[in-house]
Amino acid sequence: MMLNKYEKVHPYSFSREMDYMFVGEYLNNTFLFEFNPEKKIYNSVKEIDKNKLIRFGLVGNGLRTYFNALTGVFTFDKNKIEVFYKTKEKEYNLMSNDTYYNDIIYFKNAYSQIRYGGMSNTNFCGYNYGYKAKVSFEDGTFFYFKPIINIPMGQPTNFKIWLVSNVDLDGEIVIKVNNLKTYNIHAPLEKNIGGELTWFIRI
């Protein structure tokens, strides 16, 4: 089993300007941090080497959360989160598929305050990370799948799941936590029409 060094990363942002920062872990057990405290520089998410990526996520406020690029499975505070799409006939595992989940997504929510004299400052009020992937199956069905964990400041963390299928399906999105808890949400899909679900993380 490949060593998970992400769980050893200090769970607080190195930057005073951000409550959370991105962390990319590579196959050779090295990291790229959004902020390098030794060089005092910020790195862009565009600098992530996707072809060597094994884990990507956020650390901050005592939390480590990330996904495994080899399986697409998320970990939130040491809890594993998986997503399936299930019909009466079949269950489609959207993660742990023959897919490299390395098309990463990362962005911040921000607002600006204008002070006396016209000066303004920008504050971050939310942090988002995830990926997008095309997941194909032997029966010819495929999904465009975009799961994103959203951490808004002062509000509950949520998991946004955007899904498109190449066929009509009457099924449900199944969220499994630690292979123990299962949350089933009815989510019929029309061919080539996207749908989005927001699930508030309950661990």
URWOQUI-V998811 format. One line per field, one symbol per residue. burial: # if it has 16 or more other C-alpha atoms within 10 Angstrom, else .. A space follows every 50 residues. Layout:
BEGIN
burial->???
END
This chain:
BEGIN
burial->.....#....#####..#########....#####.........#..#.# .#########...#############...####.##.....#####..## ##.###.#...............#############.....######### ##....#########...#.#######.........#.#........... ...
END
